[in-house]
Amino acid sequence: MIVLVVLAIGFVGVFYLHYQDMVKPIPDFDSLKQVAADGMKYTVSKHSFQYSFEFTDRNGKRFQTDYMEAQEAQTIKDALRRSPVMLFVGRWKSALKGDSIFTIYHMTTGDRILISYADIPAAKKKEQQVAIPVIAASFLLLVGIVAFVYRRRMQQALTTASSQPSSASAAEDGPR
């Protein structure tokens, strides 16, 4: 039972952080800091059918993109090889605090927009429409599982207790 309680607390904690991430406001465009990607190391990660970039500067600061489709990722890779890229970064898009990790909200090369800040509100709304019901349903499922296991254990305990003879009747049934 203790394992279930610990799992439930962990589960709630993780979903709370995801929820906080989803409802956190998007920073104003004017508050974003411009950082040149020139000379930064970057990695591209593949997540199922989507990709994300993480840039690291000489001071160890990390700059991350949201997930994107393969075509958009290829466009960014090509731009990084050919011309200077400018990152527009803000606080890390997470419920956790980070002083050396930031989110890339907008990315350009020259006059070309690679990641558009204008697309973020619609993407965030879409994420919320899908994820919040999933979080709620998962939480209800967890509560149901915990209640089911608790009820079953209580029934087993009652069955075990009622099948054992009481101490008074055991004394009466003692040796004769």
C-alpha positions in Angstrom: 0.0 0.0 0.0 2.9 2.3 0.8 4.2 1.8 -2.7 0.9 2.8 -4.2 0.8 6.0 -2.1 4.4 6.9 -3.1 3.5 6.2 -6.8 0.4 8.3 -6.5 2.3 11.2 -5.0 5.0 11.0 -7.7 2.3 10.8 -10.4 0.5 13.8 -9.1 3.8 15.7 -8.8 4.7 15.1 -12.4 1.3 16.0 -13.8 1.3 19.1 -11.6 4.5 20.2 -13.2 3.1 19.5 -16.7 0.0 21.5 -15.8 2.0 24.4 -14.5 4.1 24.4 -17.7 1.0 24.5 -19.9 -0.7 27.4 -18.0 2.4 29.5 -17.7 2.0 32.7 -19.8 4.1 33.2 -22.9 6.6 36.1 -22.4 6.0 39.3 -24.5 8.1 39.4 -27.6 9.7 42.7 -26.5 11.0 40.9 -23.4 12.9 38.2 -25.4 16.7 38.5 -25.5 18.4 38.2 -28.9 21.3 35.7 -29.0 23.4 34.9 -32.1 23.6 31.1 -32.7 27.0 31.5 -34.4 29.7 29.5 -32.7 27.3 27.5 -30.5 27.2 23.8 -30.5 23.8 22.3 -31.2 22.2 18.9 -31.1 19.0 17.8 -32.8 16.9 15.2 -31.0 14.3 13.1 -32.6 11.1 12.3 -30.6 8.9 9.9 -32.5 8.1 11.9 -35.6 9.1 15.3 -34.2 12.5 17.0 -33.7 13.9 19.6 -31.3 17.1 21.6 -31.1 19.3 22.4 -28.1 22.0 25.0 -28.5 24.8 25.4 -26.0 27.0 28.5 -25.7 30.6 28.8 -24.4 29.3 29.6 -20.9 27.2 26.4 -20.7 23.9 28.1 -21.2 21.4 26.0 -23.0 18.7 27.2 -25.4 15.9 24.8 -26.4 13.2 24.7 -29.1 9.8 23.1 -28.9 9.1 20.1 -30.9 8.8 20.6 -34.7 8.1 18.6 -37.8 10.9 17.1 -39.9 10.7 19.7 -42.7 11.0 22.6 -40.3 14.0 20.9 -38.6 15.7 20.4 -42.0 15.1 24.1 -42.8 16.8 25.2 -39.6 19.7 22.8 -40.1 20.2 24.2 -43.6 20.1 27.8 -42.3 22.6 27.0 -39.6 25.1 25.8 -42.2 24.7 28.7 -44.6 24.0 32.0 -42.7 24.0 33.6 -39.3 21.0 32.6 -37.2 19.5 34.8 -34.5 17.7 33.2 -31.5 15.0 35.1 -29.5 15.0 33.5 -26.1 13.1 33.9 -22.9 12.8 32.1 -19.6 12.7 28.3 -19.7 9.3 27.0 -20.7 9.0 24.7 -17.6 7.4 24.7 -14.2 11.0 24.2 -12.9 13.3 27.1 -12.5 16.5 27.2 -14.5 19.1 30.0 -14.6 21.2 28.4 -17.4 18.5 27.0 -19.6 16.2 29.0 -21.9 13.4 28.5 -24.4 13.8 29.7 -28.0 10.5 31.5 -28.9 11.5 32.9 -32.2 14.4 32.2 -34.7 15.4 34.1 -37.8 18.1 34.1 -40.4 18.3 37.5 -42.1 14.7 38.4 -43.0 13.6 34.8 -43.0 11.6 33.5 -40.0 12.5 29.9 -39.0 10.5 29.7 -35.8 7.6 32.2 -35.5 6.7 33.7 -32.2 3.2 34.4 -33.7 2.5 30.6 -33.9 3.2 29.9 -30.2 -0.3 30.9 -28.8 -2.1 28.6 -31.2 0.3 25.8 -30.5 0.0 26.3 -26.7 -3.8 26.3 -27.0 -3.8 23.1 -29.0 -1.5 21.5 -26.4 -3.8 22.6 -23.6 -6.9 21.2 -25.4 -5.3 17.8 -25.7 -3.2 17.5 -22.5 -5.4 18.9 -19.8 -8.2 16.3 -20.4 -5.5 13.6 -20.6 -4.1 14.7 -17.3 -7.5 14.8 -15.7 -8.4 11.3 -17.0 -5.1 9.9 -15.9 -5.5 11.3 -12.4 -9.0 9.9 -12.2 -7.7 6.5 -13.4 -5.0 6.6 -10.7 -7.5 7.5 -8.0 -9.7 4.6 -9.2 -6.8 2.1 -9.1 -5.7 3.2 -5.6 -9.3 2.9 -4.4 -9.8 -0.5 -6.0 -6.5 -1.9 -4.5 -7.4 -0.4 -1.1 -10.9 -1.9 -1.1 -9.6 -5.2 -2.2 -7.0 -5.3 0.6 -9.6 -4.3 3.1 -11.8 -7.1 2.0 -8.9 -9.6 2.2 -8.1 -8.4 5.7 -11.8 -8.8 6.8 -12.0 -12.3 5.2 -8.8 -13.3 6.9 -9.9 -11.9 10.2 -13.3 -13.6 10.1 -11.9 -17.0 9.0 -9.5 -17.2 12.1 -11.0 -18.4 15.3 -11.3 -15.8 18.0 -9.1 -16.3 21.1 -12.1 -17.1 23.4 -13.3 -19.9 21.2 -9.8 -21.2 20.7 -9.5 -21.5 24.5 -12.7 -23.4 24.6 -11.5 -25.7 21.8 -8.3 -26.3 23.6 -7.0 -29.8 24.8 -9.5 -31.9 26.6 
